């Protein structure tokens, strides 16, 4: 998928991939509609960082979820 374009479809794709990769238990907490296109680049940075790693420590997971929470509208 081409993530160069700042689109709602790309945001939905990245959020779904983040939820799957991090195995988020409460998936409703990360709803793609909660993210504006204004935060697209920050969300893409998080997505790309997550895709590069195969596992995460508890503190890393906490930091990622905290950052995602800050990006929500």
HTML snippet that shows the backbone in 3Dmol.js (N, CA, C, O; Angstrom):
<script src="https://3Dmol.org/build/3Dmol-min.js"></script>
<div id="view" style="width:600px;height:400px;position:relative"></div>
<script>
const pdb = `
ATOM      1  N   UNK A   1       0.848  -1.183   0.000  1.00  0.00           N
ATOM      2  CA  UNK A   1       0.000   0.000   0.000  1.00  0.00           C
ATOM      3  C   UNK A   1       0.889   1.240   0.000  1.00  0.00           C
ATOM      4  O   UNK A   1       1.885   1.298   0.721  1.00  0.00           O
ATOM      5  N   UNK A   2       0.531   2.210  -0.794  1.00  0.00           N
ATOM      6  CA  UNK A   2       1.283   3.462  -0.877  1.00  0.00           C
ATOM      7  C   UNK A   2       0.812   4.395   0.235  1.00  0.00           C
ATOM      8  O   UNK A   2      -0.311   4.898   0.206  1.00  0.00           O
ATOM      9  N   UNK A   3       1.676   4.614   1.201  1.00  0.00           N
ATOM     10  CA  UNK A   3       1.308   5.447   2.347  1.00  0.00           C
ATOM     11  C   UNK A   3       1.771   6.890   2.187  1.00  0.00           C
ATOM     12  O   UNK A   3       1.734   7.663   3.144  1.00  0.00           O
ATOM     13  N   UNK A   4       2.206   7.258   0.985  1.00  0.00           N
ATOM     14  CA  UNK A   4       2.646   8.627   0.754  1.00  0.00           C
ATOM     15  C   UNK A   4       1.494   9.617   0.809  1.00  0.00           C
ATOM     16  O   UNK A   4       1.684  10.770   1.196  1.00  0.00           O
ATOM     17  N   UNK A   5       0.313   9.179   0.427  1.00  0.00           N
ATOM     18  CA  UNK A   5      -0.854  10.073   0.398  1.00  0.00           C
ATOM     19  C   UNK A   5      -1.523  10.122   1.766  1.00  0.00           C
ATOM     20  O   UNK A   5      -1.714   9.094   2.416  1.00  0.00           O
ATOM     21  N   UNK A   6      -1.868  11.308   2.185  1.00  0.00           N
ATOM     22  CA  UNK A   6      -2.547  11.542   3.463  1.00  0.00           C
ATOM     23  C   UNK A   6      -4.038  11.337   3.245  1.00  0.00           C
ATOM     24  O   UNK A   6      -4.773  12.281   2.955  1.00  0.00           O
ATOM     25  N   UNK A   7      -4.478  10.077   3.391  1.00  0.00           N
ATOM     26  CA  UNK A   7      -5.888   9.765   3.162  1.00  0.00           C
ATOM     27  C   UNK A   7      -6.479   9.037   4.361  1.00  0.00           C
ATOM     28  O   UNK A   7      -5.759   8.449   5.167  1.00  0.00           O
ATOM     29  N   UNK A   8      -7.782   9.086   4.461  1.00  0.00           N
ATOM     30  CA  UNK A   8      -8.505   8.378   5.523  1.00  0.00           C
ATOM     31  C   UNK A   8      -8.276   6.870   5.395  1.00  0.00           C
ATOM     32  O   UNK A   8      -8.131   6.186   6.408  1.00  0.00           O
ATOM     33  N   UNK A   9      -8.240   6.342   4.170  1.00  0.00           N
ATOM     34  CA  UNK A   9      -7.988   4.912   3.964  1.00  0.00           C
ATOM     35  C   UNK A   9      -6.617   4.505   4.496  1.00  0.00           C
ATOM     36  O   UNK A   9      -6.476   3.443   5.101  1.00  0.00           O
ATOM     37  N   UNK A  10      -5.618   5.336   4.274  1.00  0.00           N
ATOM     38  CA  UNK A  10      -4.280   5.034   4.778  1.00  0.00           C
ATOM     39  C   UNK A  10      -4.244   5.058   6.297  1.00  0.00           C
ATOM     40  O   UNK A  10      -3.576   4.229   6.915  1.00  0.00           O
ATOM     41  N   UNK A  11      -4.955   6.000   6.905  1.00  0.00           N
ATOM     42  CA  UNK A  11      -5.015   6.060   8.370  1.00  0.00           C
ATOM     43  C   UNK A  11      -5.663   4.787   8.905  1.00  0.00           C
ATOM     44  O   UNK A  11      -5.161   4.186   9.855  1.00  0.00           O
ATOM     45  N   UNK A  12      -6.767   4.378   8.302  1.00  0.00           N
ATOM     46  CA  UNK A  12      -7.448   3.155   8.729  1.00  0.00           C
ATOM     47  C   UNK A  12      -6.530   1.947   8.589  1.00  0.00           C
ATOM     48  O   UNK A  12      -6.479   1.098   9.479  1.00  0.00           O
ATOM     49  N   UNK A  13      -5.807   1.868   7.483  1.00  0.00           N
ATOM     50  CA  UNK A  13      -4.882   0.760   7.259  1.00  0.00           C
ATOM     51  C   UNK A  13      -3.794   0.730   8.338  1.00  0.00           C
ATOM     52  O   UNK A  13      -3.525  -0.318   8.924  1.00  0.00           O
ATOM     53  N   UNK A  14      -3.174   1.880   8.594  1.00  0.00           N
ATOM     54  CA  UNK A  14      -2.086   1.921   9.580  1.00  0.00           C
ATOM     55  C   UNK A  14      -2.583   1.570  10.975  1.00  0.00           C
ATOM     56  O   UNK A  14      -1.915   0.831  11.698  1.00  0.00           O
ATOM     57  N   UNK A  15      -3.735   2.084  11.362  1.00  0.00           N
ATOM     58  CA  UNK A  15      -4.273   1.787  12.696  1.00  0.00           C
ATOM     59  C   UNK A  15      -4.554   0.291  12.830  1.00  0.00           C
ATOM     60  O   UNK A  15      -4.236  -0.302  13.861  1.00  0.00           O
ATOM     61  N   UNK A  16      -5.140  -0.324  11.815  1.00  0.00           N
ATOM     62  CA  UNK A  16      -5.410  -1.764  11.858  1.00  0.00           C
ATOM     63  C   UNK A  16      -4.110  -2.566  11.959  1.00  0.00           C
ATOM     64  O   UNK A  16      -4.035  -3.539  12.710  1.00  0.00           O
ATOM     65  N   UNK A  17      -3.106  -2.164  11.214  1.00  0.00           N
ATOM     66  CA  UNK A  17      -1.817  -2.853  11.267  1.00  0.00           C
ATOM     67  C   UNK A  17      -1.151  -2.685  12.633  1.00  0.00           C
ATOM     68  O   UNK A  17      -0.557  -3.627  13.160  1.00  0.00           O
ATOM     69  N   UNK A  18      -1.251  -1.491  13.198  1.00  0.00           N
ATOM     70  CA  UNK A  18      -0.682  -1.245  14.530  1.00  0.00           C
ATOM     71  C   UNK A  18      -1.383  -2.117  15.561  1.00  0.00           C
ATOM     72  O   UNK A  18      -0.727  -2.741  16.395  1.00  0.00           O
ATOM     73  N   UNK A  19      -2.710  -2.164  15.512  1.00  0.00           N
ATOM     74  CA  UNK A  19      -3.466  -2.992  16.466  1.00  0.00           C
ATOM     75  C   UNK A  19      -3.069  -4.462  16.336  1.00  0.00           C
ATOM     76  O   UNK A  19      -2.888  -5.146  17.343  1.00  0.00           O
ATOM     77  N   UNK A  20      -2.934  -4.944  15.114  1.00  0.00           N
ATOM     78  CA  UNK A  20      -2.559  -6.342  14.905  1.00  0.00           C
ATOM     79  C   UNK A  20      -1.145  -6.630  15.385  1.00  0.00           C
ATOM     80  O   UNK A  20      -0.907  -7.632  16.059  1.00  0.00           O
ATOM     81  N   UNK A  21      -0.215  -5.760  15.043  1.00  0.00           N
ATOM     82  CA  UNK A  21       1.190  -5.984  15.391  1.00  0.00           C
ATOM     83  C   UNK A  21       1.404  -5.934  16.905  1.00  0.00           C
ATOM     84  O   UNK A  21       2.178  -6.718  17.455  1.00  0.00           O
ATOM     85  N   UNK A  22       0.716  -5.009  17.570  1.00  0.00           N
ATOM     86  CA  UNK A  22       0.879  -4.860  19.017  1.00  0.00           C
ATOM     87  C   UNK A  22      -0.060  -5.765  19.802  1.00  0.00           C
ATOM     88  O   UNK A  22       0.009  -5.824  21.029  1.00  0.00           O
ATOM     89  N   UNK A  23      -0.927  -6.460  19.102  1.00  0.00           N
ATOM     90  CA  UNK A  23      -1.908  -7.341  19.728  1.00  0.00           C
ATOM     91  C   UNK A  23      -2.702  -6.596  20.805  1.00  0.00           C
ATOM     92  O   UNK A  23      -2.810  -7.042  21.947  1.00  0.00           O
ATOM     93  N   UNK A  24      -3.246  -5.459  20.404  1.00  0.00           N
ATOM     94  CA  UNK A  24      -4.029  -4.625  21.306  1.00  0.00           C
ATOM     95  C   UNK A  24      -5.281  -5.383  21.726  1.00  0.00           C
ATOM     96  O   UNK A  24      -6.062  -5.822  20.882  1.00  0.00           O
ATOM     97  N   UNK A  25      -5.468  -5.534  23.032  1.00  0.00           N
ATOM     98  CA  UNK A  25      -6.616  -6.275  23.547  1.00  0.00           C
ATOM     99  C   UNK A  25      -7.894  -5.466  23.361  1.00  0.00           C
ATOM    100  O   UNK A  25      -8.899  -5.990  22.882  1.00  0.00           O
ATOM    101  N   UNK A  26      -7.857  -4.194  23.736  1.00  0.00           N
ATOM    102  CA  UNK A  26      -9.027  -3.328  23.606  1.00  0.00           C
ATOM    103  C   UNK A  26      -8.916  -2.558  22.294  1.00  0.00           C
ATOM    104  O   UNK A  26      -8.552  -1.382  22.279  1.00  0.00           O
ATOM    105  N   UNK A  27      -9.234  -3.235  21.202  1.00  0.00           N
ATOM    106  CA  UNK A  27      -9.075  -2.641  19.875  1.00  0.00           C
ATOM    107  C   UNK A  27      -9.955  -1.418  19.675  1.00  0.00           C
ATOM    108  O   UNK A  27      -9.627  -0.545  18.872  1.00  0.00           O
ATOM    109  N   UNK A  28     -11.072  -1.342  20.397  1.00  0.00           N
ATOM    110  CA  UNK A  28     -11.966  -0.188  20.268  1.00  0.00           C
ATOM    111  C   UNK A  28     -11.288   1.095  20.748  1.00  0.00           C
ATOM    112  O   UNK A  28     -11.684   2.193  20.356  1.00  0.00           O
ATOM    113  N   UNK A  29     -10.285   0.958  21.584  1.00  0.00           N
ATOM    114  CA  UNK A  29      -9.561   2.135  22.082  1.00  0.00           C
ATOM    115  C   UNK A  29      -8.783   2.819  20.960  1.00  0.00           C
ATOM    116  O   UNK A  29      -8.488   4.011  21.044  1.00  0.00           O
ATOM    117  N   UNK A  30      -8.455   2.075  19.925  1.00  0.00           N
ATOM    118  CA  UNK A  30      -7.755   2.640  18.768  1.00  0.00           C
ATOM    119  C   UNK A  30      -8.685   2.610  17.564  1.00  0.00           C
ATOM    120  O   UNK A  30      -8.623   1.699  16.738  1.00  0.00           O
ATOM    121  N   UNK A  31      -9.518   3.583  17.479  1.00  0.00           N
ATOM    122  CA  UNK A  31     -10.460   3.699  16.369  1.00  0.00           C
ATOM    123  C   UNK A  31      -9.875   4.683  15.362  1.00  0.00           C
ATOM    124  O   UNK A  31      -9.491   5.794  15.729  1.00  0.00           O
ATOM    125  N   UNK A  32      -9.807   4.286  14.114  1.00  0.00           N
ATOM    126  CA  UNK A  32      -9.188   5.149  13.097  1.00  0.00           C
ATOM    127  C   UNK A  32      -9.918   6.482  12.947  1.00  0.00           C
ATOM    128  O   UNK A  32      -9.315   7.472  12.532  1.00  0.00           O
ATOM    129  N   UNK A  33     -11.197   6.519  13.276  1.00  0.00           N
ATOM    130  CA  UNK A  33     -11.957   7.774  13.189  1.00  0.00           C
ATOM    131  C   UNK A  33     -11.534   8.781  14.258  1.00  0.00           C
ATOM    132  O   UNK A  33     -11.889   9.957  14.189  1.00  0.00           O
ATOM    133  N   UNK A  34     -10.783   8.315  15.233  1.00  0.00           N
ATOM    134  CA  UNK A  34     -10.300   9.196  16.301  1.00  0.00           C
ATOM    135  C   UNK A  34      -9.039   9.953  15.919  1.00  0.00           C
ATOM    136  O   UNK A  34      -8.527  10.744  16.710  1.00  0.00           O
ATOM    137  N   UNK A  35      -8.536   9.719  14.716  1.00  0.00           N
ATOM    138  CA  UNK A  35      -7.298  10.353  14.280  1.00  0.00           C
ATOM    139  C   UNK A  35      -7.575  11.272  13.097  1.00  0.00           C
ATOM    140  O   UNK A  35      -8.200  10.872  12.115  1.00  0.00           O
ATOM    141  N   UNK A  36      -7.102  12.507  13.205  1.00  0.00           N
ATOM    142  CA  UNK A  36      -7.238  13.481  12.126  1.00  0.00           C
ATOM    143  C   UNK A  36      -6.129  13.296  11.101  1.00  0.00           C
ATOM    144  O   UNK A  36      -5.077  12.728  11.396  1.00  0.00           O
ATOM    145  N   UNK A  37      -6.379  13.779   9.908  1.00  0.00           N
ATOM    146  CA  UNK A  37      -5.340  13.744   8.881  1.00  0.00           C
ATOM    147  C   UNK A  37      -4.201  14.701   9.224  1.00  0.00           C
ATOM    148  O   UNK A  37      -3.117  14.597   8.650  1.00  0.00           O
ATOM    149  N   UNK A  38      -4.428  15.625  10.146  1.00  0.00           N
ATOM    150  CA  UNK A  38      -3.373  16.558  10.565  1.00  0.00           C
ATOM    151  C   UNK A  38      -2.234  15.831  11.271  1.00  0.00           C
ATOM    152  O   UNK A  38      -1.098  16.304  11.251  1.00  0.00           O
ATOM    153  N   UNK A  39      -2.515  14.703  11.885  1.00  0.00           N
ATOM    154  CA  UNK A  39      -1.492  13.926  12.586  1.00  0.00           C
ATOM    155  C   UNK A  39      -0.945  12.791  11.731  1.00  0.00           C
ATOM    156  O   UNK A  39      -0.323  11.864  12.250  1.00  0.00           O
ATOM    157  N   UNK A  40      -1.172  12.860  10.439  1.00  0.00           N
ATOM    158  CA  UNK A  40      -0.807  11.759   9.543  1.00  0.00           C
ATOM    159  C   UNK A  40       0.684  11.405   9.620  1.00  0.00           C
ATOM    160  O   UNK A  40       1.038  10.233   9.745  1.00  0.00           O
ATOM    161  N   UNK A  41       1.535  12.396   9.546  1.00  0.00           N
ATOM    162  CA  UNK A  41       2.982  12.119   9.547  1.00  0.00           C
ATOM    163  C   UNK A  41       3.437  11.475  10.851  1.00  0.00           C
ATOM    164  O   UNK A  41       4.262  10.561  10.832  1.00  0.00           O
ATOM    165  N   UNK A  42       2.912  11.938  11.983  1.00  0.00           N
ATOM    166  CA  UNK A  42       3.268  11.343  13.272  1.00  0.00           C
ATOM    167  C   UNK A  42       2.791   9.895  13.345  1.00  0.00           C
ATOM    168  O   UNK A  42       3.510   9.014  13.816  1.00  0.00           O
ATOM    169  N   UNK A  43       1.568   9.664  12.873  1.00  0.00           N
ATOM    170  CA  UNK A  43       1.026   8.312  12.859  1.00  0.00           C
ATOM    171  C   UNK A  43       1.845   7.403  11.941  1.00  0.00           C
ATOM    172  O   UNK A  43       2.105   6.245  12.268  1.00  0.00           O
ATOM    173  N   UNK A  44       2.240   7.934  10.808  1.00  0.00           N
ATOM    174  CA  UNK A  44       3.059   7.151   9.866  1.00  0.00           C
ATOM    175  C   UNK A  44       4.420   6.826  10.477  1.00  0.00           C
ATOM    176  O   UNK A  44       4.930   5.724  10.276  1.00  0.00           O
ATOM    177  N   UNK A  45       5.017   7.753  11.212  1.00  0.00           N
ATOM    178  CA  UNK A  45       6.295   7.490  11.885  1.00  0.00           C
ATOM    179  C   UNK A  45       6.160   6.340  12.878  1.00  0.00           C
ATOM    180  O   UNK A  45       7.019   5.460  12.937  1.00  0.00           O
ATOM    181  N   UNK A  46       5.076   6.350  13.660  1.00  0.00           N
ATOM    182  CA  UNK A  46       4.836   5.276  14.626  1.00  0.00           C
ATOM    183  C   UNK A  46       4.638   3.950  13.888  1.00  0.00           C
ATOM    184  O   UNK A  46       5.210   2.927  14.265  1.00  0.00           O
ATOM    185  N   UNK A  47       3.824   3.983  12.838  1.00  0.00           N
ATOM    186  CA  UNK A  47       3.558   2.778  12.049  1.00  0.00           C
ATOM    187  C   UNK A  47       4.866   2.189  11.497  1.00  0.00           C
ATOM    188  O   UNK A  47       5.098   0.985  11.610  1.00  0.00           O
ATOM    189  N   UNK A  48       5.705   3.023  10.912  1.00  0.00           N
ATOM    190  CA  UNK A  48       6.957   2.544  10.325  1.00  0.00           C
ATOM    191  C   UNK A  48       7.901   1.988  11.379  1.00  0.00           C
ATOM    192  O   UNK A  48       8.584   0.994  11.132  1.00  0.00           O
ATOM    193  N   UNK A  49       7.950   2.610  12.544  1.00  0.00           N
ATOM    194  CA  UNK A  49       8.795   2.109  13.627  1.00  0.00           C
ATOM    195  C   UNK A  49       8.305   0.740  14.101  1.00  0.00           C
ATOM    196  O   UNK A  49       9.110  -0.157  14.350  1.00  0.00           O
ATOM    197  N   UNK A  50       7.005   0.585  14.222  1.00  0.00           N
ATOM    198  CA  UNK A  50       6.431  -0.681  14.673  1.00  0.00           C
ATOM    199  C   UNK A  50       6.693  -1.793  13.658  1.00  0.00           C
ATOM    200  O   UNK A  50       6.966  -2.931  14.039  1.00  0.00           O
ATOM    201  N   UNK A  51       6.611  -1.471  12.387  1.00  0.00           N
ATOM    202  CA  UNK A  51       6.819  -2.476  11.348  1.00  0.00           C
ATOM    203  C   UNK A  51       8.259  -2.988  11.309  1.00  0.00           C
ATOM    204  O   UNK A  51       8.507  -4.097  10.836  1.00  0.00           O
ATOM    205  N   UNK A  52       9.192  -2.204  11.792  1.00  0.00           N
ATOM    206  CA  UNK A  52      10.602  -2.591  11.752  1.00  0.00           C
ATOM    207  C   UNK A  52      10.989  -3.560  12.876  1.00  0.00           C
ATOM    208  O   UNK A  52      12.007  -4.246  12.788  1.00  0.00           O
ATOM    209  N   UNK A  53      10.171  -3.608  13.932  1.00  0.00           N
ATOM    210  CA  UNK A  53      10.518  -4.439  15.086  1.00  0.00           C
ATOM    211  C   UNK A  53       9.664  -5.699  15.121  1.00  0.00           C
ATOM    212  O   UNK A  53       8.514  -5.702  14.681  1.00  0.00           O
ATOM    213  N   UNK A  54      10.243  -6.755  15.645  1.00  0.00           N
ATOM    214  CA  UNK A  54       9.485  -8.009  15.740  1.00  0.00           C
ATOM    215  C   UNK A  54       8.843  -8.199  17.106  1.00  0.00           C
ATOM    216  O   UNK A  54       7.858  -8.927  17.232  1.00  0.00           O
ATOM    217  N   UNK A  55       9.390  -7.552  18.130  1.00  0.00           N
ATOM    218  CA  UNK A  55       8.802  -7.664  19.472  1.00  0.00           C
ATOM    219  C   UNK A  55       9.025  -6.358  20.228  1.00  0.00           C
ATOM    220  O   UNK A  55       9.864  -5.536  19.859  1.00  0.00           O
ATOM    221  N   UNK A  56       8.248  -6.194  21.296  1.00  0.00           N
ATOM    222  CA  UNK A  56       8.283  -4.954  22.069  1.00  0.00           C
ATOM    223  C   UNK A  56       8.285  -5.263  23.553  1.00  0.00           C
ATOM    224  O   UNK A  56       7.617  -6.192  24.006  1.00  0.00           O
ATOM    225  N   UNK A  57       9.035  -4.485  24.300  1.00  0.00           N
ATOM    226  CA  UNK A  57       9.015  -4.618  25.752  1.00  0.00           C
ATOM    227  C   UNK A  57       7.745  -3.957  26.284  1.00  0.00           C
ATOM    228  O   UNK A  57       7.063  -3.237  25.556  1.00  0.00           O
ATOM    229  N   UNK A  58       7.438  -4.200  27.531  1.00  0.00           N
ATOM    230  CA  UNK A  58       6.257  -3.602  28.151  1.00  0.00           C
ATOM    231  C   UNK A  58       6.370  -2.081  28.146  1.00  0.00           C
ATOM    232  O   UNK A  58       5.393  -1.381  27.882  1.00  0.00           O
ATOM    233  N   UNK A  59       7.551  -1.578  28.435  1.00  0.00           N
ATOM    234  CA  UNK A  59       7.726  -0.123  28.458  1.00  0.00           C
ATOM    235  C   UNK A  59       7.591   0.472  27.052  1.00  0.00           C
ATOM    236  O   UNK A  59       7.068   1.576  26.899  1.00  0.00           O
ATOM    237  N   UNK A  60       8.056  -0.247  26.030  1.00  0.00           N
ATOM    238  CA  UNK A  60       7.888   0.225  24.653  1.00  0.00           C
ATOM    239  C   UNK A  60       6.405   0.265  24.270  1.00  0.00           C
ATOM    240  O   UNK A  60       5.935   1.230  23.669  1.00  0.00           O
ATOM    241  N   UNK A  61       5.679  -0.798  24.627  1.00  0.00           N
ATOM    242  CA  UNK A  61       4.243  -0.832  24.344  1.00  0.00           C
ATOM    243  C   UNK A  61       3.529   0.326  25.027  1.00  0.00           C
ATOM    244  O   UNK A  61       2.672   0.979  24.431  1.00  0.00           O
ATOM    245  N   UNK A  62       3.888   0.569  26.270  1.00  0.00           N
ATOM    246  CA  UNK A  62       3.274   1.662  27.020  1.00  0.00           C
ATOM    247  C   UNK A  62       3.561   3.003  26.349  1.00  0.00           C
ATOM    248  O   UNK A  62       2.669   3.842  26.225  1.00  0.00           O
ATOM    249  N   UNK A  63       4.783   3.199  25.925  1.00  0.00           N
ATOM    250  CA  UNK A  63       5.157   4.455  25.264  1.00  0.00           C
ATOM    251  C   UNK A  63       4.422   4.624  23.932  1.00  0.00           C
ATOM    252  O   UNK A  63       3.975   5.725  23.606  1.00  0.00           O
ATOM    253  N   UNK A  64       4.296   3.560  23.176  1.00  0.00           N
ATOM    254  CA  UNK A  64       3.605   3.630  21.886  1.00  0.00           C
ATOM    255  C   UNK A  64       2.138   3.964  22.082  1.00  0.00           C
ATOM    256  O   UNK A  64       1.595   4.837  21.403  1.00  0.00           O
ATOM    257  N   UNK A  65       1.498   3.269  23.011  1.00  0.00           N
ATOM    258  CA  UNK A  65       0.075   3.522  23.279  1.00  0.00           C
ATOM    259  C   UNK A  65      -0.129   4.942  23.809  1.00  0.00           C
ATOM    260  O   UNK A  65      -1.118   5.592  23.468  1.00  0.00           O
ATOM    261  N   UNK A  66       0.789   5.424  24.631  1.00  0.00           N
ATOM    262  CA  UNK A  66       0.706   6.800  25.136  1.00  0.00           C
ATOM    263  C   UNK A  66       0.801   7.796  23.983  1.00  0.00           C
ATOM    264  O   UNK A  66       0.026   8.751  23.926  1.00  0.00           O
ATOM    265  N   UNK A  67       1.736   7.584  23.072  1.00  0.00           N
ATOM    266  CA  UNK A  67       1.887   8.479  21.921  1.00  0.00           C
ATOM    267  C   UNK A  67       0.648   8.451  21.023  1.00  0.00           C
ATOM    268  O   UNK A  67       0.200   9.490  20.540  1.00  0.00           O
ATOM    269  N   UNK A  68       0.109   7.271  20.808  1.00  0.00           N
ATOM    270  CA  UNK A  68      -1.113   7.169  20.008  1.00  0.00           C
ATOM    271  C   UNK A  68      -2.267   7.915  20.693  1.00  0.00           C
ATOM    272  O   UNK A  68      -3.083   8.563  20.037  1.00  0.00           O
ATOM    273  N   UNK A  69      -2.311   7.807  22.011  1.00  0.00           N
ATOM    274  CA  UNK A  69      -3.347   8.515  22.763  1.00  0.00           C
ATOM    275  C   UNK A  69      -3.228  10.027  22.604  1.00  0.00           C
ATOM    276  O   UNK A  69      -4.241  10.725  22.542  1.00  0.00           O
ATOM    277  N   UNK A  70      -2.020  10.529  22.537  1.00  0.00           N
ATOM    278  CA  UNK A  70      -1.804  11.972  22.355  1.00  0.00           C
ATOM    279  C   UNK A  70      -2.244  12.445  20.972  1.00  0.00           C
ATOM    280  O   UNK A  70      -2.618  13.604  20.796  1.00  0.00           O
ATOM    281  N   UNK A  71      -2.198  11.540  19.990  1.00  0.00           N
ATOM    282  CA  UNK A  71      -2.576  11.916  18.619  1.00  0.00           C
ATOM    283  C   UNK A  71      -4.083  11.888  18.390  1.00  0.00           C
ATOM    284  O   UNK A  71      -4.578  12.457  17.417  1.00  0.00           O
ATOM    285  N   UNK A  72      -4.810  11.227  19.284  1.00  0.00           N
ATOM    286  CA  UNK A  72      -6.268  11.138  19.103  1.00  0.00           C
ATOM    287  C   UNK A  72      -6.898  12.508  19.250  1.00  0.00           C
ATOM    288  O   UNK A  72      -6.429  13.346  20.020  1.00  0.00           O
ATOM    289  N   UNK A  73      -7.994  12.728  18.481  1.00  0.00           N
ATOM    290  CA  UNK A  73      -8.677  14.015  18.579  1.00  0.00           C
ATOM    291  C   UNK A  73      -9.641  14.051  19.725  1.00  0.00           C
ATOM    292  O   UNK A  73     -10.300  15.067  19.947  1.00  0.00           O
TER     293      UNK A  73
END
`;
const viewer = $3Dmol.createViewer("view");
viewer.addModel(pdb, "pdb");
viewer.setStyle({}, {cartoon: {color: "spectrum"}});
viewer.zoomTo();
viewer.render();
</script>
